Amino acid sequence: DYEMRSWKETIKTLDGEYELDPKQSYFGVSILEDHTAGVTYYKGNLSKRAVYTSENSKTIEESSGDLYGYQSAWSTTETHRINSTVIGDDWQLQYQVRPSVGVNKTLQYSKNEPTAISFFGNYREVMQNKSGLQYDIFVKPQKFFEIDDTGGVTINTYNTFEQLIAPDLEFLRGHFAEDDIKKLFSMQILEGNTKYFQPNQAITRGEFVTALTKAIKLPIEDVSVNKRNKKASEIAIVFPDVTKEREDYPYIMSAFKSGLAWGRTNGYFYTDYPIEREEALVLLLRTIGLENLGLDPTPMTSFVDDQDISDWAKRELYAAQRIGLISGDSNGLIRPRDNITKAEAAALINRLVSYMREEMQTDYTENIVNYSN
């Protein structure tokens, strides 16, 4: 909850200068936040009463409305829907404004134009900044008659760039996941010597969770440094088969602390075992915290092999399909119990990143900014 403690404002108009009377004015905001593994969502309400006075008149503005927003590693946005009434000495104005501000990162490939250069091109990550608002006027005085009842303004975007490598994956030319794998190596979600990457090899639970943790930029504890300052008993061992000596230990622990990682039987993580498709898809959906979109404990998906989906995974797969994060194959199958390959895992994780870059932001802006209520 936030409340204005100090507030000064001066408005200059053709009719004179108006000063805010802080003793008669109020501004407050109340916000509810939900911190999921990959996204922090929030919703709030705001209310405002501003009294402006001049030598001969007084104007009162009363506003209230909602705000929605989220923050993630790949995009951030906040959108308001505010209803206002302005009362002058002999006039009244009623309107709604829907301002929005957003930042998102996109990945673009740039091919080099010189022929005599040691690499063909590279990726660049572009951070785009967008802001603007839409408005609707419902009641206006005669002196504002020339103003359009509906309109808006967009502030020009400004972009920043970061150059990323374009890995040499010539041996994957024509592979269905070639572009996905290139992007994940470029963003260092996949690491290591690309020459030894085996796209058709089954990916393990530990490898998938590690890549997913990197994709959403979860904070990772530096265990190697802490070993010098901590007793061995102070380094948590949650899963007996995930010890602190393993390279994937900090990533699995980060996923565990965020509520993503879970074990199988006997409390073991089975980190070196292949991950099943339904396990991977549940992890994707839980990463963005949208499990509530499949509230029914056992909803029916439209996949042909829906009956093969485990009951514990039904809700997440239903929600993931509902928002377009996953889809079936050409035969309408999801094949929930199949192991997935490293190439399939790259395609799934890159799909998640793409969703977090663009579609989430579109949902928050288009569904609020473009429509008044």
C-alpha atoms as one frame of an Amber mdcrd trajectory, in Angstrom:
protein
   0.000   0.000   0.000   1.318   3.410  -0.978   0.086   6.825   0.059   1.409
  10.215  -1.021   3.127  12.041   1.833   4.391  15.096  -0.020   2.771  16.470
  -3.162   3.377  19.742  -4.963   1.951  20.637  -8.342   1.448  23.761 -10.426
  -0.656  23.904 -13.593  -0.366  26.857 -15.931  -3.261  27.518 -18.321  -4.418
  30.369 -20.514  -6.872  31.257 -17.757  -4.242  31.473 -15.047  -2.079  29.449
 -12.697  -3.445  26.715 -10.417  -1.764  25.351  -7.304  -2.517  21.980  -5.716
  -3.967  22.206  -2.220  -2.283  19.233  -0.458  -4.557  19.457   2.577  -7.611
  18.691   0.434  -5.881  16.234  -1.929  -5.168  12.517  -1.707  -3.378   9.916
  -3.804  -3.112   6.227  -2.887  -2.228   2.922  -4.541  -2.729  -0.650  -3.320
  -0.956  -3.478  -5.167  -1.082  -7.275  -4.896   1.970  -9.182  -6.200   2.426
 -12.851  -7.076   6.021 -14.027  -7.460   6.211 -17.113  -9.682   9.426 -18.764
 -10.862   9.763 -16.816 -14.101   7.286 -13.926 -13.815   6.157 -11.503 -11.125
   2.533 -10.541 -11.726   0.767  -7.681 -10.037  -2.584  -5.958  -9.959  -3.497
  -2.773  -8.159  -6.055  -0.083  -7.574  -5.449   3.622  -7.393  -7.548   6.522
  -6.198  -6.904  10.219  -6.398  -8.580  13.456  -5.392  -6.739  16.595  -6.416
  -7.967  20.073  -5.572  -6.433  22.943  -7.546  -7.027  26.566  -6.619  -6.302
  29.890  -8.261  -7.174  33.423  -7.278 -10.767  33.198  -8.440 -11.661  29.538
  -8.967 -11.271  25.947  -7.851 -11.022  22.781  -9.941 -11.373  19.239  -8.567
 -10.122  16.100 -10.261 -11.284  12.710  -8.967  -9.799   9.541 -10.462  -9.879
   5.831  -9.732  -8.917   2.745 -11.645  -6.988  -0.476 -11.996  -3.440  -1.233
 -13.005  -2.004  -4.493 -14.269   1.590  -5.445 -14.887   4.267  -8.096 -14.825
   8.039  -8.349 -14.812  10.116 -11.088 -16.414  13.555 -11.588 -17.920  12.246
 -11.082 -21.457   9.540  -8.446 -21.184   7.966  -6.072 -18.713   4.794  -4.042
 -18.954   2.327  -2.010 -16.928  -1.082  -0.849 -18.098  -3.654   1.356 -16.344
  -7.359   1.909 -16.878  -8.328   5.119 -15.086 -11.727   6.819 -14.955 -11.655
  10.519 -14.132 -14.042  13.366 -13.475 -12.907  16.988 -13.521 -15.254  19.583
 -12.024 -14.724  23.280 -12.648 -16.722  26.286 -11.499 -19.330  25.894 -14.228
 -18.257  22.829 -16.243 -17.573  19.090 -15.952 -15.443  16.593 -17.869 -15.577
  12.790 -17.662 -13.089  10.548 -19.440 -11.062   7.341 -19.307  -7.336   7.034
 -20.029  -5.457   3.802 -20.619  -1.713   4.465 -20.473   0.760   1.655 -21.032
   4.520   1.256 -20.893   6.453  -1.832 -21.863   9.916  -3.210 -22.546  10.689
  -6.401 -24.417  13.760  -8.129 -25.822  13.811  -9.601 -29.313  16.510 -11.633
 -31.004  17.450 -10.726 -34.578  19.957 -12.349 -36.929  22.198 -10.007 -38.868
  24.128 -11.356 -41.845  27.532  -9.817 -42.516  27.906  -8.000 -45.821  31.699
  -8.201 -46.282  32.792 -11.415 -47.988  36.238 -11.610 -46.406  35.190 -12.035
 -42.793  35.693 -15.009 -40.487  32.009 -15.480 -39.568  28.825 -15.193 -41.610
  26.815 -13.144 -39.153  25.589 -12.891 -35.599  22.541 -12.375 -33.447  21.739
  -9.168 -31.693  19.375  -8.800 -28.791  17.242  -5.692 -29.200  15.603  -4.152
 -26.151  12.551  -2.207 -27.324  10.806   0.413 -25.188   7.220   1.358 -25.967
   4.740   3.679 -24.287   1.565   5.568 -25.042  -2.085   5.836 -24.131  -5.626
   5.722 -25.471  -8.492   7.859 -24.181 -12.271   8.120 -24.406 -14.209  11.228
 -23.378 -17.750  10.588 -22.173 -18.849  14.044 -20.995 -17.252  17.335 -22.007
 -18.137  21.017 -21.703 -18.872  23.272 -24.645 -15.434  24.877 -24.576 -13.852
  21.454 -25.267 -16.265  20.662 -28.080 -13.509  20.590 -30.739 -11.607  17.803
 -28.953 -12.109  14.302 -30.389 -14.041  11.962 -28.104 -11.586   9.133 -28.780
  -7.881   9.261 -29.457  -4.431   8.425 -28.297  -0.756   9.111 -28.462   2.260
   6.868 -28.887   5.706   7.860 -27.697   8.443   6.877 -30.120  10.372   3.791
 -29.079  14.058   3.790 -28.354  16.120   0.645 -28.625  19.342  -0.666 -27.140
  21.386  -3.506 -28.610  23.608  -6.317 -27.391  25.671  -8.357 -29.839  25.548
 -12.150 -29.399  27.408 -14.926 -31.132  25.914 -17.030 -33.907  27.207 -20.559
 -33.216  28.528 -22.769 -35.988  25.884 -25.471 -36.390  26.387 -26.284 -40.050
  25.835 -29.988 -39.330  22.244 -29.137 -38.300  21.341 -27.477 -41.598  17.763
 -28.430 -42.435  17.007 -29.876 -38.983  13.552 -28.920 -37.683  15.067 -27.362
 -34.546  18.078 -25.713 -36.208  16.898 -22.171 -35.484  15.836 -22.995 -31.914
  19.183 -24.595 -31.082  21.135 -21.698 -32.599  19.203 -19.159 -30.562  19.618
 -21.064 -27.301  23.372 -21.378 -27.818  23.511 -17.688 -28.734  21.718 -16.739
 -25.520  23.947 -19.187 -23.555  20.944 -21.178 -22.441  22.733 -24.122 -24.046
  26.476 -24.174 -23.502  29.491 -26.244 -24.454  31.177 -27.151 -27.727  28.480
 -27.159 -30.404  30.358 -29.863 -32.335  29.422 -32.363 -29.652  25.764 -31.395
 -29.425  23.597 -34.412 -30.219  20.109 -33.158 -31.130  18.496 -36.593 -31.298
  19.780 -37.754 -27.918  17.264 -37.888 -25.069  17.651 -34.948 -22.681  17.884
 -35.737 -18.982  15.843 -34.184 -16.212  18.916 -32.380 -14.922  19.839 -31.007
 -18.351  16.312 -29.772 -19.023  15.933 -28.055 -15.646  19.370 -26.451 -16.049
  18.473 -25.014 -19.458  15.054 -23.863 -18.240  16.588 -22.156 -15.202  19.001
 -20.281 -17.467  16.188 -19.344 -19.856  14.166 -17.539 -17.193  17.325 -16.192
 -15.490  16.637 -17.562 -12.042  19.261 -16.436  -9.495  21.984 -19.057  -9.065
  24.002 -19.521  -5.894  27.760 -19.765  -6.453  28.465 -22.991  -4.570  32.180
 -23.003  -5.435  32.718 -19.755  -3.523  30.510 -20.749  -0.632  32.422 -23.982
  -0.085  35.274 -21.966   1.387  33.048 -20.156   3.845  30.441 -22.768   4.702
  30.507 -26.051   6.479  29.538 -29.022   4.335  26.400 -29.486   6.443  25.264
 -25.950   5.571  25.097 -26.714   1.836  21.619 -28.116   1.339  21.224 -31.567
  -0.157  17.530 -31.865  -0.946  17.785 -34.761  -3.399  20.241 -37.574  -2.518
  21.328 -37.887  -6.164  21.952 -34.128  -6.604  25.123 -33.476  -4.637  27.053
 -30.219  -4.458  29.847 -31.642  -6.652  27.562 -31.828  -9.679  27.610 -29.021
 -12.251  23.822 -28.960 -12.337  23.499 -28.729  -8.530  23.031 -24.918  -8.305
  20.498 -24.914 -11.161  18.396 -27.744  -9.744  18.509 -26.131  -6.286  17.453
 -22.784  -7.743  14.545 -24.502  -9.498  13.644 -26.314  -6.277  13.626 -23.107
  -4.217  11.387 -21.406  -6.791   8.895 -24.274  -6.696   9.760 -25.697 -10.109
  11.785 -28.822  -9.412  10.348 -31.904  -7.784  11.570 -35.467  -7.345  10.107
 -38.787  -8.262   9.901 -41.755  -5.887  11.936 -42.086  -2.679  12.788 -38.384
  -2.741  15.300 -38.758  -5.576  15.438 -36.290  -8.455  16.579 -38.887 -11.018
  18.675 -36.162 -12.562  20.425 -38.426 -15.104  17.212 -40.071 -16.297  15.429
 -38.890 -19.481  12.618 -36.427 -18.886   9.169 -37.345 -20.159   7.271 -34.932
 -22.369   4.484 -34.308 -19.855   7.074 -33.530 -17.164   8.773 -31.003 -19.448
   5.484 -29.375 -20.458   4.350 -29.060 -16.838   7.655 -27.351 -16.040   7.137
 -24.868 -18.899   3.706 -23.858 -17.648   4.743 -23.651 -14.000   7.633 -21.413
 -15.024   5.171 -18.646 -15.938   2.803 -19.460 -13.079  -0.406 -19.883 -15.085
  -1.599 -23.176 -13.604  -4.848 -21.523 -12.543  -5.964 -21.391 -16.189  -6.684
 -25.096 -15.836  -8.549 -25.036 -12.526 -10.472 -28.286 -13.024  -8.311 -31.042
 -11.453  -8.703 -33.263 -14.509  -9.738 -31.072 -17.466 -10.084 -32.607 -20.902
  -7.555 -31.431 -23.488  -8.186 -31.688 -27.215  -5.203 -33.967 -27.828  -6.117
 -37.274 -29.429  -4.187 -39.149 -26.722  -5.624 -37.130 -23.837  -6.336 -40.369
 -21.943  -2.579 -41.053 -21.761  -1.829 -37.824 -19.855  -1.229 -38.405 -16.137
  -3.863 -36.896 -13.870  -1.229 -34.789 -12.054  -0.242 -33.168 -15.385  -3.715
 -32.588 -16.858  -4.268 -29.109 -15.429  -0.943 -27.698 -16.654  -1.197 -29.222
 -20.124  -4.742 -27.909 -20.492  -3.591 -24.409 -19.512  -0.522 -24.546 -21.776
  -2.690 -25.542 -24.731  -5.246 -22.859 -23.903  -2.689 -20.021 -24.165  -1.047
 -21.491 -27.284   2.199 -22.452 -25.573   1.990 -26.071 -26.782   0.260 -27.944
 -29.567   0.002 -31.508 -30.770   1.822 -33.096 -33.691   0.378 -33.463 -37.189
  -1.835 -36.285 -35.923  -3.097 -34.324 -32.923  -0.978 -36.329 -30.471   0.970
 -34.908 -27.518   2.703 -38.231 -26.653   2.936 -37.388 -22.929   4.981 -40.391
 -21.794   7.630 -40.219 -24.533  11.141 -39.097 -23.702  12.071 -35.882 -25.494
  15.247 -35.221 -27.409  17.614 -32.312 -26.914  16.302 -30.800 -30.152  12.695
 -31.039 -28.957  13.711 -29.532 -25.623  15.385 -26.615 -27.426  12.207 -26.015
 -29.451  10.053 -26.059 -26.290  12.293 -23.694 -24.333  12.665 -21.293 -27.259
   8.869 -21.334 -27.611   8.590 -20.367 -23.943  11.063 -17.504 -24.408   9.155
 -16.284 -27.474   5.897 -16.357 -25.510   7.488 -14.328 -22.703   8.968 -11.851
 -25.218   5.804 -10.995 -27.124   2.494 -12.732 -26.473   2.347 -11.989 -22.743
   2.892  -8.297 -23.400   0.274  -8.237 -26.143  -2.295  -9.747 -23.765  -1.677
  -6.976 -21.218  -1.758  -4.101 -23.684  -4.245  -4.930 -26.438  -6.881  -6.372
 -24.106  -6.798  -3.289 -21.866  -5.531  -0.320 -23.854  -7.635  -0.811 -26.972
 -10.972  -1.272 -25.206 -12.722   0.986 -22.726 -15.325  -0.203 -20.248
